[in-house]
């Protein structure tokens, strides 16, 4: 059995470069003809990652959902690759999609606001120093396209 874990937001994780490395693991699983795939949906290293639909809730009255990012990028990618895995054929793109992921905390963050105490609390250093403060974009496209991202004074374009 092969395994894959979508883990991106946690401060104590290596940088998976957005969806790129998650997709690369799926590619390996498919090429290796694994009999089974286990999707790891929770572990101590990935407490901030999630594989949940926005329709799961709006955060009202549920402490976990108050912090969940509902962009559903991992759901879309998981649906695409699991269909490929189960059928043995790469699915046709029926809808073009643009997905983006980013770390919720800067790699330079040294304190976090504690809602319970209403104060700033020092947090330990990052466990890994290979993380980056980037916006990672992945696209499911039928034709090549150009994308430009601007954040502050920084601008990046890719094709």
C-alpha positions, -999 to +999 in steps of 0.1 A: +000+000+000+013+034-009+005+066+011+001+102+004-004+131+028-014+166+019+005+186+045+013+221+038+003+248+063+020+235+094+051+254+107+069+223+115+069+208+080+092+207+051+082+229+022+062+207-003+062+236-029+024+238-029+006+211-049+036+202-070+051+176-046+017+162-037+011+156-074+046+141-078+038+116-051+006+106-069+025+102-101+049+078-084+020+058-069+004+055-103+037+046-121+045+020-094+011+003-098+004+003-061-024-020-050-039+004-025-035+041-016-039+054+019-046+091+023-033+103+056-059+128+068-044+137+101-011+135+120+009+155+145+030+171+118+002+184+097-023+197+122-031+227+100-037+208+068-071+195+058-089+175+031-124+189+036-151+205+015-162+240+021-197+226+026-185+209+058-193+240+078-186+276+082-167+274+114-197+284+135-195+265+168-168+241+156-132+250+168-115+231+141-134+246+112-127+282+124-091+278+110-098+256+080-088+270+046-117+262+023-099+266-010-104+229-018-072+227-040-062+194-024-097+180-029-096+188-066-061+173-070-070+142-050-102+137-071-082+139-103-054+115-093-076+090-075-098+088-106-066+081-126-054+056-100-087+037-100-093+036-138-057+033-149-063+061-174-054+098-171-087+117-168-097+143-195-099+178-182-135+188-181-129+221-163-099+243-162-088+252-126-063+275-109-052+263-075-030+281-050-016+273-016+006+291+008+018+288+044-004+307+068+026+316+089+057+333+078+089+314+083+101+344+103+072+343+128+083+343+164+051+350+182+014+341+178-017+356+192-034+334+218-072+339+217-077+324+252-053+347+270-057+376+245-019+380+244+011+373+222+029+341+230+065+332+219+066+302+196+095+278+192+117+280+161+107+262+130+117+226+130+128+228+094+146+257+078+139+248+042+104+264+041+097+294+019+072+323+022+057+318-013+024+315-031+025+283-051+002+281-081-009+250-100-032+250-130-052+224-148-053+239-183-063+227-217-039+252-233-008+271-221-014+304-204+005+332-188+000+341-151+014+371-132+013+373-094+020+405-076+024+407-038+036+440-025+065+451-047+073+416-059+060+403-092+065+369-108+053+356-141+052+321-154+040+302-184 
